[in-house]
């Protein structure tokens, strides 16, 4: 064993001993529990709370319509960020509706696409 590695292991053992004896407190972090899995019926209820079709609900979550259909038919189970969004949709559907309304408002105030500006500029030269 290399000398540096042994010294590091020995130092760690001393730190553990100091902690056990109450001479040292270690910083601990408690991680939140992952969200509970949802079945197809729960996904349908979340979608029904928004009064959205499968296609519209898929757009809310930024997933495919086929994926929403698979969740609702219990062929697949939601996971990762989609699972978190589904929990939000189930508990607070107004949050997703609020996001959708903000996107719609911003799209209404959008500037002209860059392609039109370029064509316009090329005509004036």
Secondary structure, DSSP 8 states (H G I E B T S, - for coil): --HHHHHHHHHHHHHHHHHHTTS----------------HHHHHHHHHHTT--HHHHHHHHTS-HHHHHHHHTTSS---HHHHHHHHHHHH-HHHHHHHHHHHHHHHHT----HHHHHHHHHHH-
